Amino acid sequence: MNLDFFKKNNKKIFLGVAIFIFLIGVFLRTYNFRDWLYFYPDQARDVFLAEKAVNGHSGWPLLGPIAASTKFRLGPIYYYFQIISGKIFGITPVAMAYPDLLFSILSIPLFYYFMRRYFGANMSLALAGLYAMSFYDIRYSRFAWNSNPIPFFVILFLISLSELLFSRSRTKWYWIAGLGISLGVSVQLHTVLLVMLPIMVLMALAFSIKKDPKLWRKWLIVFLIASILNGGQIYSELQTGFSNTKYFFSVLNDRSPHKGSGILENVELDAICHGQAGTHFLSSLDNQDGCQSFSDFKDAGTALSLWIGMIFMFFGYVAMAYLWKEEKNEQKKIFLGLLFVFGLVNFLTLVPIISHNGQLRYLFQIIFMPFIFLGFLAMFLRRRGYAWMVAVLFVFLIAANFSTIISEAEKYAAKDRSNATYVVLGEIEPIGKYMAAQSAPKKKIYLAGGYKYMQNYFKPLSYVGDEIGVKFLRVSKRVPPPVGQAVFYIDQSWNGGKDKIASPVGTELRNYIVESYQGFGQVGIYKLKN
């Protein structure tokens, strides 16, 4: 097979590689989807909500999920996705997660198209391939949560907006529709986007109208589509005297920089979060969830990783600004400028928020940024004759992601992923069935447990109980278990004799004696004598 073969069949080879990447991305997002599904109390709540709407026991909700620990509620579009999925596939935890899975899969070809706005076909495909294998995106595609569709709709928003800014009055109507849809949906997915995207739209509106005053007609269509998609929320506000809007502004006031941490401390943590995101989105290395301060890094390896991530992200934005200044192609120049402003608005939006709950998921809307910066670095190295370094870098990043994916998959396969804060559907179903069998023929199961376990497992187990025909009840002073009724305690699994006790049977727990014990991975079920 010589070089001429590749030249003659270049398009076929490219298409074959693209299809292969897409199929790998689909496989990683769908393998054992049901049994490995994350099923937290929020997911159980959403199943019950969708079931009521589908069965006609309640109307479609006018408001969506509560934002964090506030009283403010997002728009209802995410619930609508779940209700529609429930009508098509039935009310199950898996059906509730299908929209998230679908948008994650669709984001792979959309990501490639997004990269093609600036990079060549080969580089765009390489970046899309790495994105398809990114552990972080795969992780958030495998359960139902209102933030999970963010990458798809934000990328669609940026593509559509860049097209409008470039083509102006010549913009195709499908891009206008895409902008309206992505704006209308995105502001209902996360509070950060509810702040960011209107700012971006207002800036783009002023810029584009100045260039072409006739564009107001197309902008009117954008706002009309976005308003229709937010119709439930708008109707609710009119009916309640804008109570939800008042909650929103109270949240902004509560999270202003003068409350709690100082603004400089917030800026520092914001920069650290961006550095960790740059590392983790690309490689899956470092902390999967929370952002850490410098004092949290106890060893040189993690500290070095943080500094690499921060330097990478900082110089990525510097490179973007430089390339924007030097770019002669107007379409590419608009694209780079739009992304730079998006990144800046994102950073500033997070400053008053990040100290309250520094989570990498707060940066999910910029998941594409590290990939773009990686593309800049690859361009730089290739132009200086270091193409081999680019290949080594991509192989390393793919290997790092697959190493994390395999490590996680091994835990799931061993049914050892659930813990105090992580609940897996395929692991709690045997737990529910075990307690039902131990309580038979009675249909009520009295449950107590450690605080986190009761907080995170009671609703999911209640759903499992409904499916198998039993009812879970919390043990409390107001709801004491009847004499003779089986009582169970859920907590971490027994420590294997670390306290020189071979088994918990016969020991005292919550004023009860442990009658029997069954471990389920990291979770332990203690049957108490009553």
Secondary structure, DSSP 8 states (H G I E B T S, - for coil): --HHHHHHTHHHHHHHHHHHHHHHHHHHHHTTTTTT-B--HHHHHHHHHHHHHHTTSS---SS--B-TTSS-B--SHHHHHHHHHHHHH-SSHHHHHHHHHHHHHHHHHHHHHHHTTTS-HHHHHHHHHHHHT-HHHHHTTSS--TTTTHHHHHHHHHHHHHHHHHHGGG--HHHHHHHHHHHHHHTTT-HHHHHHHHHHHHHHHHHHHHH-GGGHHHHHHHHHHHHHHTHHHHHHHHHHTSHHHHHHHHHHHHTSTTSSS-HHHHHHHHHHHHHHHHHHHHH--S-SSB---GGG--SHHHHHHHHHHHHHHHHHHHHHHHHHHH---HHHHHHHHHHHHHHHHHHHHHTTTTTT--BGGGGGGGTTHHHHHHHHHHHHHHHTT-HHHHHHHHHHHHHHHHHHHHHHHHHHHTT----SS--BHHHHHHHHHHHHHHHTT--EEEEEE-HHHHHHHHHHHHHHHHHHT-EEEE--SSS---TT--EEEEEE---SSTTS-S-STT-EETTEEEEEEEEETTEEEEEE--
